[in-house]
Amino acid sequence: MSVATVAPKRRSRRNSRDSRSIYYWYTLPGVIAFVAVVAYPLFRNIQISFTKWNGYGVAKNVGWRNYAKLMHDSSFWVSFLHAFEFMIAMSIIPTVLGLIFGALIFDFISPYFPKSWTTFFRMGLFMPQIVPITVTSVLWTWLLSPNEGVINNVLKSFGMKNPPDWLGSDHAAILAISAVCIWIQIGYTITIFITGMGRIDPSLNEAADLDGANWWQRFRAITVTQLAPEISIVLLTTTVAAIKIFAPVQIMTGGGPGNSTYVPSFYSYFNFFTTQRVGYGAAIATVMVLLLSALSIFLFKFQNSRTVNM
């Protein structure tokens, strides 16, 4: 091969590399934002978790002592138990109800009523996702008030003399917050699943109809199976939201009564700003990060395995 032929090819490859390198500059703002907002704060949090610090002055390095203390902290384990209970309210129940209600809307409302009806149901059910969580928590605190709340006044009008103190009882408080979380999350799951149902091949349901399958059989065998990617994404996002739950607990119960509604994020916040055990609060936050990372990896692998087998 002559020099005259090799030189243009080298210039072509060099120009191609130069043109590709230009695109890397477009990622620079995102990389800077990630480092500033996520990577550096996470690094500092991990550093602080190995110290004894009250938020000012010089931090004292204590090694793994904060993590060792966590292993014997009953409030820490109770907070994670509550987080798993909220996973049922924010992930499992909304996913199941979202599949059922989404299929009902898609199969029985969309085909027989104007499109505006479907839009109305989707917007109405999705509205709790749009309203700021702080506003929602304050609203439900008023609705659940034992003396002036609308819910207890309605129960009294039906003859109940002593309606529950929803946010002041150990058992009722976590159930009340769970009900609010279900109300918030269900619109999100319905919206995702209805969108996913639009891509299912209609011939699958037509073939099932010809074979004599009823709606419930088609729902189990076709709809749920075909929505596996959407179900995985919904489970991932709602599970992460459940473990990170903070605002409803902080506003509605403040972690009480006692520690009956403690969750990891609130317990970390409590140690940061109330007891001023900043290093201990950072250790709790670090454990949360590790748990969320492990759950995310597991759910992503589960989704990929389902996608490969489909």
TORBA-678363 format. One line per 8 residues: number of its first residue (from 1); for each residue x, y, z of N, C-alpha, C. Coordinates in Angstrom, 1 decimal. Example, Ala and Ser with C-alpha at 12.3 -4.5 7.8 and 13.67 -1.06 7.14 Angstrom:
BEGIN
1	13.2 -5.7 7.8 12.3 -4.5 7.8 13.2 -3.3 7.8 | 12.8 -2.2 7.1 13.7 -1.1 7.1 12.9 0.0 7.9
# end
This chain:
BEGIN
1	0.9 -1.2 0.0 0.0 0.0 0.0 0.9 1.2 0.0 | 0.6 2.2 -0.9 1.4 3.4 -1.0 1.2 4.4 0.1 | 2.2 5.2 0.3 2.1 6.3 1.3 0.9 7.2 1.0 | 0.7 7.4 -0.3 -0.4 8.3 -0.7 -1.8 7.8 -0.3 | -1.9 6.4 -0.2 -3.1 5.9 0.2 -3.3 5.8 1.7 | -2.2 5.5 2.4 -2.2 5.4 3.9 -2.5 6.7 4.6 | -1.9 7.8 4.1 -2.1 9.1 4.7 -3.5 9.6 4.8 | -4.3 9.5 3.7 -5.7 10.0 3.8 -6.5 9.1 4.8
9	-6.2 7.8 4.9 -6.9 7.0 5.8 -6.6 7.4 7.2 | -5.4 7.7 7.5 -5.0 8.1 8.9 -5.7 9.4 9.2 | -5.7 10.3 8.2 -6.4 11.6 8.5 -7.8 11.4 8.7 | -8.4 10.5 8.0 -9.9 10.2 8.2 -10.2 9.6 9.6 | -9.3 8.7 10.0 -9.5 8.2 11.4 -9.3 9.2 12.4 | -8.3 10.1 12.3 -8.0 11.2 13.2 -9.2 12.1 13.3 | -9.7 12.5 12.1 -10.9 13.4 12.0 -12.1 12.8 12.7 | -12.3 11.5 12.5 -13.4 10.8 13.1 -13.3 10.8 14.6
17	-12.1 10.6 15.2 -11.9 10.7 16.6 -12.1 12.1 17.1 | -11.6 13.0 16.4 -11.8 14.4 16.8 -13.3 14.8 16.8 | -14.0 14.3 15.8 -15.5 14.7 15.8 -16.2 14.0 17.0 | -15.8 12.8 17.3 -16.5 12.1 18.4 -16.1 12.8 19.8 | -14.9 13.3 19.9 -14.5 13.9 21.1 -15.2 15.2 21.4 | -15.8 15.8 20.4 -16.6 17.0 20.6 -17.8 16.7 21.5 | -18.4 15.5 21.2 -19.6 15.2 22.0 -19.4 15.0 23.5 | -18.1 14.6 23.8 -17.9 14.4 25.3 -18.0 15.8 26.0
25	-17.8 16.9 25.4 -17.9 18.2 26.0 -19.4 18.4 26.4 | -20.3 17.8 25.7 -21.7 18.0 26.1 -22.1 17.3 27.4 | -21.3 16.3 27.7 -21.6 15.6 29.0 -21.0 16.3 30.2 | -20.1 17.3 29.9 -19.4 18.0 31.0 -20.4 18.6 32.1 | -21.4 19.4 31.6 -22.3 19.9 32.7 -23.0 18.9 33.5 | -23.4 17.8 32.9 -24.0 16.7 33.7 -23.0 16.1 34.7 | -21.8 15.9 34.2 -20.7 15.3 35.1 -20.5 16.2 36.3 | -20.4 17.5 36.0 -20.1 18.5 37.1 -21.2 18.5 38.1
33	-22.5 18.5 37.5 -23.7 18.5 38.4 -23.7 17.2 39.3 | -23.4 16.0 38.7 -23.4 14.8 39.4 -22.3 14.8 40.5 | -21.1 15.3 40.2 -20.1 15.3 41.2 -20.5 16.3 42.4 | -21.0 17.4 42.0 -21.4 18.4 43.0 -22.6 18.0 43.9 | -23.5 17.4 43.3 -24.8 17.1 44.0 -24.8 15.7 44.6 | -24.2 14.7 43.9 -24.3 13.3 44.4 -22.9 12.8 44.9 | -21.9 12.8 44.0 -20.7 12.1 44.4 -20.0 12.7 45.6 | -19.7 14.1 45.5 -19.0 14.7 46.7 -19.8 14.6 48.0
41	-21.1 14.9 48.0 -21.8 14.8 49.3 -21.8 13.4 49.8 | -21.9 12.4 48.9 -21.8 11.0 49.3 -20.5 10.7 49.9 | -19.4 11.1 49.3 -18.1 10.9 49.8 -17.9 11.5 51.2 | -18.4 12.8 51.3 -18.3 13.5 52.6 -19.1 12.8 53.7 | -20.3 12.3 53.3 -21.1 11.6 54.3 -20.4 10.3 54.8 | -19.8 9.6 53.9 -19.1 8.4 54.3 -17.9 8.7 55.2 | -17.2 9.8 54.9 -16.1 10.3 55.8 -16.7 10.6 57.1 | -17.7 11.4 57.2 -18.3 11.8 58.5 -18.8 10.6 59.3
49	-19.3 9.5 58.6 -19.8 8.4 59.3 -18.7 7.7 60.2 | -17.5 8.0 60.0 -16.4 7.4 60.8 -15.9 8.3 61.8 | -16.7 9.4 62.1 -16.3 10.3 63.1 -17.4 10.5 64.2 | -16.9 11.1 65.3 -17.9 11.6 66.3 -17.9 13.1 66.2 | -19.0 13.7 65.8 -19.1 15.1 65.5 -20.5 15.6 65.8 | -20.5 16.8 66.4 -21.8 17.4 66.7 -22.2 18.5 65.7 | -21.5 18.6 64.6 -21.9 19.6 63.6 -21.1 20.8 63.5 | -20.3 21.1 64.5 -19.4 22.2 64.6 -18.1 21.8 65.3
57	-17.1 22.6 65.2 -15.8 22.2 65.8 -15.1 21.1 65.0 | -14.2 20.4 65.7 -13.3 19.4 65.0 -14.0 18.1 65.2 | -14.1 17.3 64.1 -14.6 15.9 64.2 -13.6 15.0 64.7 | -14.0 14.1 65.5 -13.0 13.1 66.1 -13.2 11.8 65.4 | -12.1 11.2 64.9 -12.2 9.9 64.2 -12.4 8.8 65.2 | -13.5 8.0 64.9 -13.8 6.9 65.8 -13.8 5.6 65.1 | -13.4 5.5 63.8 -13.3 4.3 63.1 -14.7 3.7 62.8 | -14.8 2.4 63.1 -16.1 1.7 62.8 -17.1 1.8 64.0
65	-16.8 2.6 65.0 -17.6 2.6 66.2 -19.1 2.9 65.9 | -19.4 3.8 65.0 -20.8 4.2 64.7 -21.5 3.0 64.1 | -20.8 2.3 63.2 -21.5 1.1 62.6 -21.7 0.0 63.6 | -20.7 -0.2 64.5 -20.8 -1.2 65.6 -22.0 -0.9 66.5 | -22.2 0.4 66.8 -23.3 0.8 67.6 -24.6 0.6 66.9 | -24.7 0.7 65.6 -25.9 0.5 64.9 -26.4 -1.0 65.1 | -25.5 -1.9 65.1 -25.8 -3.3 65.2 -26.6 -3.6 66.5 | -26.5 -2.8 67.5 -27.2 -3.0 68.8 -28.2 -1.9 69.1
73	-28.5 -1.1 68.1 -29.5 0.0 68.3 -30.9 -0.5 67.9 | -31.7 -0.7 68.9 -33.1 -1.2 68.6 -33.9 -0.3 67.7 | -33.7 1.0 67.9 -34.5 2.0 67.1 -34.0 1.9 65.6 | -32.8 1.7 65.4 -32.3 1.5 64.0 -33.0 0.3 63.3 | -33.0 -0.8 64.0 -33.7 -2.0 63.4 -35.2 -1.8 63.3 | -35.8 -1.1 64.2 -37.2 -0.8 64.2 -37.5 0.0 62.9 | -36.6 1.0 62.7 -36.8 1.9 61.6 -36.8 1.2 60.2 | -35.9 0.2 60.1 -35.8 -0.6 58.9 -37.0 -1.5 58.8
81	-37.5 -2.0 59.9 -38.7 -2.9 59.9 -39.9 -2.0 59.3 | -40.0 -0.8 59.8 -41.0 0.1 59.3 -40.9 0.4 57.8 | -39.6 0.5 57.4 -39.3 0.8 56.0 -39.8 -0.4 55.1 | -39.6 -1.6 55.6 -40.1 -2.7 54.8 -41.7 -2.8 54.8 | -42.3 -2.3 55.9 -43.7 -2.3 56.0 -44.2 -1.2 55.0 | -43.5 -0.1 54.9 -43.9 0.9 53.9 -43.7 0.4 52.5 | -42.7 -0.5 52.3 -42.5 -1.1 50.9 -43.8 -1.8 50.5 | -44.5 -2.4 51.4 -45.8 -3.1 51.1 -46.8 -2.0 50.6
89	-46.8 -0.9 51.4 -47.8 0.1 51.1 -47.5 0.9 49.9 | -46.2 1.1 49.6 -45.8 2.0 48.5 -45.4 1.3 47.2 | -45.1 0.0 47.4 -44.7 -0.8 46.2 -45.6 -1.9 45.8 | -45.8 -2.9 46.8 -46.5 -4.1 46.4 -48.0 -3.8 46.2 | -48.7 -3.2 47.1 -50.1 -2.9 47.0 -50.4 -2.0 45.8 | -49.7 -0.8 45.6 -50.0 0.0 44.4 -49.7 -0.7 43.1 | -48.7 -1.6 43.1 -48.4 -2.3 41.8 -49.5 -3.3 41.5 | -50.0 -4.0 42.5 -51.1 -4.9 42.2 -52.4 -4.2 41.8
97	-52.7 -3.1 42.6 -53.9 -2.4 42.3 -53.8 -1.6 41.0 | -52.6 -1.1 40.7 -52.4 -0.4 39.4 -52.6 -1.3 38.2 | -52.1 -2.6 38.3 -52.3 -3.5 37.3 -53.8 -3.8 37.0 | -54.6 -4.0 38.1 -56.0 -4.3 38.0 -56.8 -3.1 37.5 | -56.6 -2.0 38.1 -57.4 -0.8 37.7 -57.0 -0.3 36.3 | -55.7 -0.4 36.0 -55.2 0.0 34.7 -55.8 -0.9 33.6 | -55.9 -2.2 33.9 -56.5 -3.1 32.9 -58.0 -2.9 32.8 | -58.7 -2.5 33.9 -60.1 -2.2 33.8 -60.3 -1.0 33.0
105	-59.5 0.1 33.2 -59.7 1.3 32.4 -59.4 1.0 30.9 | -58.3 0.3 30.7 -57.9 0.0 29.3 -58.8 -0.8 28.6 | -59.4 -1.8 29.2 -60.3 -2.8 28.6 -61.7 -2.4 28.5 | -62.2 -1.7 29.5 -63.6 -1.4 29.7 -64.1 0.0 29.5 | -63.1 0.9 29.6 -63.5 2.4 29.5 -62.9 2.9 28.1 | -61.7 2.7 27.9 -61.1 3.2 26.6 -61.8 2.7 25.4 | -62.2 1.4 25.2 -62.8 1.0 24.0 -64.2 1.5 23.8 | -65.0 1.8 24.9 -66.4 2.1 24.8 -66.8 3.5 25.1
113	-65.9 4.3 25.6 -66.2 5.7 25.9 -65.2 6.6 25.2 | -65.6 7.9 25.1 -64.7 8.9 24.5 -63.3 8.9 25.2 | -62.3 9.3 24.4 -60.9 9.4 25.0 -60.8 10.3 26.2 | -61.7 11.3 26.2 -61.7 12.2 27.4 -62.0 11.5 28.7 | -62.7 10.4 28.7 -63.0 9.7 29.9 -61.8 9.0 30.4 | -61.0 8.4 29.5 -59.8 7.8 30.0 -58.8 8.8 30.5 | -58.7 10.0 29.8 -57.8 11.0 30.2 -58.2 11.6 31.6 | -59.6 11.7 31.8 -60.1 12.1 33.1 -59.6 11.2 34.2
121	-59.8 9.9 34.0 -59.5 8.9 35.1 -58.0 8.9 35.3 | -57.2 9.0 34.3 -55.7 9.0 34.4 -55.3 10.2 35.1 | -55.8 11.4 34.8 -55.4 12.6 35.4 -55.8 12.7 36.9 | -57.1 12.3 37.1 -57.6 12.3 38.5 -56.8 11.4 39.4 | -56.5 10.2 38.9 -55.7 9.2 39.8 -54.2 9.7 39.9 | -53.7 10.4 38.9 -52.3 10.8 39.0 -52.1 12.1 39.8 | -53.2 12.8 40.1 -53.1 14.1 40.7 -52.3 14.1 42.0 | -52.5 13.0 42.9 -51.7 13.0 44.1 -50.2 13.0 43.9
129	-49.7 12.6 42.7 -48.3 12.6 42.4 -47.8 14.0 42.1 | -48.7 14.9 41.6 -48.4 16.2 41.2 -48.3 17.2 42.4 | -49.3 16.9 43.4 -49.4 17.8 44.6 -48.1 17.6 45.4 | -47.4 18.6 45.9 -46.2 18.5 46.7 -46.5 17.6 47.9 | -45.6 16.7 48.2 -45.8 15.8 49.3 -46.0 16.5 50.7 | -45.4 17.7 50.8 -45.6 18.4 52.1 -47.1 18.8 52.2 | -47.6 19.3 51.1 -49.1 19.8 51.1 -50.0 18.6 51.4 | -49.7 17.4 50.7 -50.5 16.2 50.9 -50.4 15.8 52.4
137	-49.2 15.8 53.0 -49.1 15.4 54.4 -49.9 16.3 55.3 | -49.8 17.6 55.1 -50.5 18.5 55.9 -52.0 18.3 55.8 | -52.5 18.1 54.6 -53.9 17.9 54.3 -54.4 16.6 55.0 | -53.7 15.5 54.9 -54.1 14.3 55.6 -54.0 14.4 57.1 | -53.0 15.2 57.6 -53.0 15.4 59.0 -54.2 16.0 59.6 | -54.8 17.0 58.8 -56.0 17.6 59.2 -57.2 16.6 59.0 | -57.2 15.9 57.9 -58.3 14.9 57.7 -58.3 13.8 58.8 | -57.2 13.5 59.3 -57.1 12.4 60.3 -57.0 12.9 61.8
145	-57.2 14.2 62.0 -57.2 14.7 63.3 -58.3 14.0 64.1 | -58.0 13.7 65.4 -59.0 12.9 66.2 -60.2 13.7 66.6 | -60.1 15.0 66.7 -61.3 15.8 67.2 -61.9 16.6 66.1 | -61.1 17.2 65.2 -61.7 18.0 64.2 -61.6 17.4 62.8 | -61.0 16.3 62.6 -60.8 15.7 61.3 -62.1 15.2 60.7 | -62.1 15.4 59.3 -63.3 15.0 58.6 -63.6 13.5 58.7 | -62.6 12.7 58.7 -62.8 11.2 58.7 -63.5 10.8 60.0 | -63.0 11.3 61.2 -63.6 10.9 62.4 -65.0 11.5 62.6
153	-65.2 12.7 62.1 -66.5 13.3 62.1 -67.5 12.5 61.3 | -67.1 11.9 60.2 -68.0 11.1 59.4 -68.3 9.8 60.2 | -67.2 9.2 60.8 -67.4 8.0 61.6 -68.4 8.2 62.8 | -68.3 9.4 63.4 -69.2 9.7 64.5 -70.6 9.9 64.0 | -70.8 10.4 62.8 -72.1 10.6 62.2 -72.8 9.2 61.9 | -72.0 8.2 61.8 -72.5 6.8 61.5 -72.6 6.1 62.8 | -72.4 6.7 64.0 -72.7 6.1 65.3 -71.5 5.6 66.0 | -70.3 5.8 65.5 -69.1 5.3 66.2 -68.8 6.4 67.3
161	-68.8 5.9 68.6 -68.7 6.9 69.7 -67.2 7.3 69.9 | -66.3 6.3 69.7 -64.9 6.6 70.0 -64.1 6.2 68.8 | -64.0 7.0 67.7 -63.2 6.7 66.5 -61.7 6.7 66.9 | -60.9 6.0 66.1 -59.5 5.9 66.4 -58.8 7.3 66.4 | -57.7 7.3 67.2 -56.8 8.4 67.1 -55.7 8.0 66.1 | -56.0 8.3 64.9 -55.2 7.7 63.8 -53.7 8.0 63.9 | -53.3 9.2 64.3 -51.9 9.5 64.3 -51.3 9.5 65.7 | -52.1 9.1 66.7 -51.7 9.1 68.1 -51.6 7.8 68.7
169	-51.9 6.7 67.9 -51.9 5.4 68.4 -50.7 4.6 67.7 | -50.0 3.8 68.4 -48.9 3.1 67.9 -49.3 2.3 66.6 | -50.3 1.5 66.7 -50.7 0.7 65.5 -51.4 1.4 64.4 | -52.2 2.4 64.8 -53.0 3.1 63.8 -52.2 4.1 63.0 | -51.1 4.6 63.6 -50.3 5.7 63.0 -49.6 5.1 61.7 | -49.0 4.0 61.8 -48.3 3.4 60.6 -49.3 3.0 59.6 | -50.5 2.5 60.0 -51.5 2.1 59.0 -52.1 3.4 58.3 | -52.2 4.5 59.1 -52.7 5.7 58.5 -51.8 6.3 57.4
177	-50.5 6.3 57.8 -49.5 6.8 56.8 -49.4 5.8 55.6 | -49.5 4.5 55.8 -49.5 3.6 54.7 -50.6 3.8 53.8 | -51.8 4.1 54.3 -53.0 4.4 53.5 -52.8 5.6 52.6 | -52.1 6.6 53.2 -51.8 7.8 52.5 -50.8 7.5 51.3 | -49.8 6.7 51.6 -48.8 6.3 50.6 -49.5 5.6 49.5 | -50.4 4.7 49.8 -51.1 3.9 48.7 -51.8 4.9 47.8 | -52.5 5.9 48.5 -53.3 6.9 47.7 -52.4 7.7 46.8 | -51.2 8.0 47.3 -50.3 8.8 46.5 -49.7 8.0 45.3
185	-49.4 6.7 45.5 -48.6 5.9 44.6 -49.5 5.3 43.5 | -50.7 5.0 43.8 -51.5 4.2 42.9 -51.7 4.9 41.5 | -51.8 6.2 41.4 -52.0 6.9 40.2 -50.7 6.7 39.3 | -49.6 6.7 39.9 -48.3 6.5 39.2 -48.3 5.2 38.5 | -48.6 4.1 39.3 -48.6 2.8 38.7 -49.6 2.6 37.6 | -50.8 3.1 37.8 -51.8 3.0 36.8 -51.4 3.7 35.5 | -50.8 4.8 35.6 -50.4 5.5 34.4 -49.3 4.8 33.6 | -48.3 4.2 34.4 -47.3 3.4 33.7 -47.8 2.2 33.0
193	-48.7 1.5 33.7 -49.3 0.2 33.2 -50.2 0.5 32.0 | -51.0 1.5 32.0 -51.9 1.8 30.9 -51.0 2.1 29.7 | -50.0 2.9 29.9 -49.1 3.1 28.7 -48.4 1.9 28.2 | -48.1 0.9 29.1 -47.5 -0.3 28.6 -48.5 -1.2 27.9 | -49.7 -1.2 28.3 -50.8 -2.0 27.7 -51.0 -1.6 26.2 | -50.7 -0.3 25.9 -50.9 0.2 24.6 -49.9 -0.5 23.6 | -48.8 -1.1 24.1 -47.9 -1.7 23.1 -48.1 -3.2 23.0 | -49.0 -3.8 23.8 -49.3 -5.2 23.7 -50.0 -5.5 22.4
201	-49.6 -6.6 21.7 -50.1 -6.9 20.4 -51.6 -7.4 20.6 | -52.6 -6.7 19.9 -54.0 -7.0 20.1 -54.3 -8.5 19.7 | -53.5 -9.0 18.8 -53.8 -10.3 18.3 -53.7 -11.4 19.4 | -52.9 -11.1 20.4 -52.8 -12.0 21.6 -54.1 -12.2 22.3 | -54.8 -11.0 22.6 -56.1 -11.1 23.2 -57.1 -11.6 22.3 | -57.0 -11.4 21.0 -58.0 -11.9 20.1 -57.9 -13.4 20.0 | -56.7 -13.9 20.0 -56.5 -15.4 20.0 -57.0 -16.0 21.3 | -56.8 -15.3 22.4 -57.3 -15.8 23.7 -58.9 -15.8 23.7
209	-59.5 -14.8 23.1 -60.9 -14.7 23.0 -61.5 -15.9 22.2 | -60.8 -16.2 21.1 -61.2 -17.4 20.3 -61.1 -18.7 21.0 | -60.1 -18.8 21.9 -60.0 -20.0 22.7 -60.9 -20.1 23.9 | -61.7 -19.0 24.1 -62.7 -19.0 25.1 -62.2 -18.5 26.5 | -61.1 -17.8 26.5 -60.6 -17.3 27.8 -61.4 -16.1 28.2 | -61.7 -16.0 29.5 -62.4 -14.8 30.0 -61.4 -13.7 30.3 | -61.9 -12.5 30.8 -61.1 -11.4 31.0 -60.0 -11.7 32.0 | -60.3 -12.3 33.1 -59.4 -12.6 34.2 -58.3 -13.5 33.7
217	-58.6 -14.5 32.9 -57.6 -15.4 32.4 -56.6 -14.6 31.4 | -57.2 -13.8 30.6 -56.4 -13.0 29.6 -55.5 -12.0 30.4 | -56.0 -11.5 31.5 -55.3 -10.5 32.3 -54.0 -11.2 32.9 | -54.2 -12.4 33.5 -53.1 -13.1 34.1 -52.1 -13.7 33.1 | -52.6 -14.2 32.0 -51.7 -14.9 31.0 -51.1 -14.0 30.1 | -51.7 -12.9 29.7 -51.2 -12.0 28.7 -50.7 -10.6 29.2 | -51.7 -9.9 29.9 -51.3 -8.6 30.3 -50.2 -8.6 31.3 | -50.3 -9.4 32.4 -49.2 -9.4 33.4 -47.9 -9.8 32.8
225	-47.9 -10.8 32.0 -46.7 -11.4 31.4 -46.0 -10.3 30.5 | -46.8 -9.7 29.6 -46.3 -8.7 28.7 -45.8 -7.4 29.4 | -46.3 -7.1 30.5 -45.9 -5.9 31.2 -44.8 -6.2 32.2 | -44.0 -7.2 32.0 -42.9 -7.5 32.9 -41.9 -6.4 33.0 | -41.5 -5.7 31.9 -40.5 -4.6 32.0 -41.1 -3.5 32.8 | -42.4 -3.1 32.6 -43.0 -2.0 33.3 -43.1 -2.4 34.8 | -43.5 -3.6 35.1 -43.6 -4.0 36.5 -42.3 -3.9 37.2 | -41.2 -4.3 36.6 -39.8 -4.2 37.2 -39.5 -2.8 37.5
233	-39.7 -1.9 36.5 -39.4 -0.5 36.7 -40.2 0.1 37.9 | -41.5 -0.2 37.9 -42.4 0.3 39.0 -42.0 -0.2 40.3 | -41.6 -1.5 40.4 -41.2 -2.1 41.7 -39.9 -1.4 42.1 | -39.0 -1.1 41.2 -37.7 -0.5 41.5 -37.9 0.9 42.1 | -38.7 1.7 41.3 -38.8 3.1 41.7 -39.7 3.3 43.0 | -40.7 2.5 43.1 -41.5 2.6 44.3 -40.8 2.0 45.6 | -40.0 1.0 45.4 -39.2 0.4 46.5 -38.2 1.4 47.0 | -37.5 2.1 46.1 -36.6 3.1 46.5 -37.3 4.3 47.2
241	-38.5 4.7 46.7 -39.3 5.7 47.4 -39.7 5.3 48.8 | -40.0 4.0 48.9 -40.5 3.5 50.2 -39.4 3.6 51.3 | -38.2 3.2 50.8 -37.0 3.2 51.8 -36.6 4.6 52.1 | -36.8 5.5 51.2 -36.4 6.9 51.4 -37.5 7.8 52.0 | -38.7 7.2 52.3 -39.8 8.0 52.8 -39.4 8.8 54.0 | -39.8 10.1 53.9 -39.4 11.0 55.0 -40.5 12.0 55.3 | -41.0 12.8 54.3 -41.9 13.9 54.6 -43.2 13.5 55.3 | -43.9 12.4 54.8 -45.1 12.1 55.6 -44.9 11.7 57.0
249	-43.8 11.0 57.3 -43.5 10.7 58.7 -43.2 11.9 59.5 | -42.3 12.8 59.0 -41.9 14.0 59.7 -43.1 14.9 60.0 | -44.0 15.1 59.0 -45.1 16.1 59.1 -46.2 15.5 59.9 | -46.6 14.2 59.6 -47.8 13.7 60.2 -47.6 13.1 61.6 | -46.5 12.6 61.9 -46.3 12.0 63.3 -45.0 12.4 63.9 | -44.0 12.9 63.2 -42.7 13.2 63.8 -42.0 12.0 64.3 | -42.3 10.8 63.7 -41.7 9.6 64.1 -42.4 8.9 65.3 | -43.4 9.5 65.9 -44.1 9.0 67.0 -45.4 8.3 66.6
257	-46.2 8.0 67.6 -45.8 8.1 69.1 -44.7 7.1 69.5 | -43.8 7.6 70.3 -42.6 6.8 70.6 -41.7 6.7 69.4 | -41.4 5.5 69.0 -40.7 5.3 67.8 -41.5 4.4 66.8 | -42.8 4.5 66.9 -43.7 3.6 66.2 -43.7 3.8 64.7 | -43.3 5.0 64.3 -43.2 5.3 62.8 -41.8 5.8 62.4 | -40.8 5.4 63.2 -39.5 5.7 62.7 -39.2 5.0 61.4 | -38.5 5.7 60.5 -38.0 5.1 59.3 -36.5 5.5 59.2 | -35.7 4.8 58.4 -34.3 5.1 58.4 -33.9 6.6 58.1
265	-34.6 7.2 57.1 -34.3 8.6 56.7 -34.7 9.5 57.9 | -35.8 9.3 58.5 -36.2 10.1 59.7 -35.2 9.9 60.8 | -34.8 8.7 61.1 -33.9 8.4 62.2 -32.5 9.0 61.9 | -32.1 9.0 60.7 -30.9 9.7 60.3 -31.0 11.2 60.6 | -32.1 11.8 60.1 -32.4 13.2 60.3 -32.5 13.6 61.8 | -33.1 12.7 62.6 -33.2 12.9 64.0 -31.9 13.0 64.7 | -31.0 12.1 64.3 -29.6 12.1 64.9 -28.8 13.3 64.4 | -29.0 13.7 63.1 -28.3 14.9 62.6 -28.7 16.1 63.3
273	-30.0 16.4 63.4 -30.4 17.8 63.8 -31.0 17.9 65.2 | -31.4 16.7 65.8 -32.0 16.8 67.1 -31.0 16.4 68.2 | -30.4 15.2 68.1 -29.4 14.8 69.1 -28.0 15.3 68.7 | -27.9 15.9 67.5 -26.6 16.4 67.0 -25.5 15.3 67.0 | -25.9 14.1 66.8 -24.9 13.0 66.6 -24.7 12.9 65.1 | -24.0 13.8 64.5 -23.9 13.9 63.1 -23.2 12.6 62.5 | -22.1 12.2 63.1 -21.4 11.0 62.6 -22.3 9.8 62.6 | -23.1 9.6 63.7 -24.1 8.5 63.8 -25.2 8.6 62.7
281	-25.7 9.8 62.5 -26.7 10.0 61.4 -26.1 9.7 60.1 | -24.8 10.1 59.8 -24.2 9.8 58.6 -24.0 8.3 58.3 | -23.7 7.6 59.4 -23.6 6.1 59.3 -24.9 5.5 58.9 | -26.1 6.0 59.5 -27.4 5.5 59.1 -27.6 5.7 57.6 | -27.3 6.9 57.2 -27.5 7.3 55.7 -26.6 6.4 54.8 | -25.4 6.1 55.2 -24.5 5.3 54.4 -25.1 3.9 54.3 | -25.7 3.3 55.4 -26.3 2.0 55.3 -27.5 2.0 54.4 | -28.2 3.1 54.4 -29.4 3.3 53.4 -28.9 3.2 52.0
289	-27.8 3.9 51.7 -27.2 4.0 50.4 -26.8 2.5 49.9 | -26.2 1.8 50.8 -25.8 0.4 50.5 -27.0 -0.5 50.2 | -28.0 -0.3 51.0 -29.2 -1.1 50.9 -29.9 -0.8 49.6 | -30.1 0.5 49.3 -30.7 0.9 48.0 -29.9 0.5 46.8 | -28.6 0.5 46.9 -27.8 0.1 45.8 -28.0 -1.4 45.5 | -28.0 -2.2 46.6 -28.2 -3.7 46.5 -29.5 -4.0 45.9 | -30.6 -3.3 46.4 -31.9 -3.6 45.8 -32.0 -3.2 44.4 | -31.4 -2.1 44.0 -31.4 -1.6 42.6 -30.7 -2.6 41.7
297	-29.6 -3.1 42.1 -28.8 -4.1 41.3 -29.6 -5.4 41.1 | -30.2 -5.8 42.2 -31.1 -7.0 42.2 -32.2 -6.9 41.2 | -32.9 -5.8 41.3 -34.1 -5.6 40.5 -33.7 -5.4 39.0 | -32.6 -4.7 38.8 -32.1 -4.6 37.4 -31.8 -5.9 36.8 | -31.1 -6.8 37.6 -30.7 -8.1 37.1 -32.0 -8.9 36.8 | -32.9 -8.8 37.8 -34.2 -9.5 37.6 -34.9 -9.1 36.3 | -35.0 -7.8 36.1 -35.6 -7.3 34.9 -34.9 -7.8 33.6 | -33.6 -7.7 33.6 -32.8 -8.2 32.4 -33.0 -9.7 32.2
305	-33.1 -10.5 33.2 -33.3 -11.9 33.1 -34.7 -12.2 32.5 | -35.7 -11.4 33.0 -37.0 -11.6 32.4 -37.1 -11.2 30.9 | -36.3 -10.1 30.6 -36.4 -9.6 29.2 -35.7 -10.6 28.3 | -34.6 -11.2 28.7 -33.9 -12.2 27.9 -34.8 -13.5 27.7 | -35.5 -13.8 28.7 -36.4 -15.1 28.6 -37.7 -14.8 27.9 | -38.0 -13.6 27.6 -39.3 -13.3 26.9 -39.2 -13.6 25.5
# end
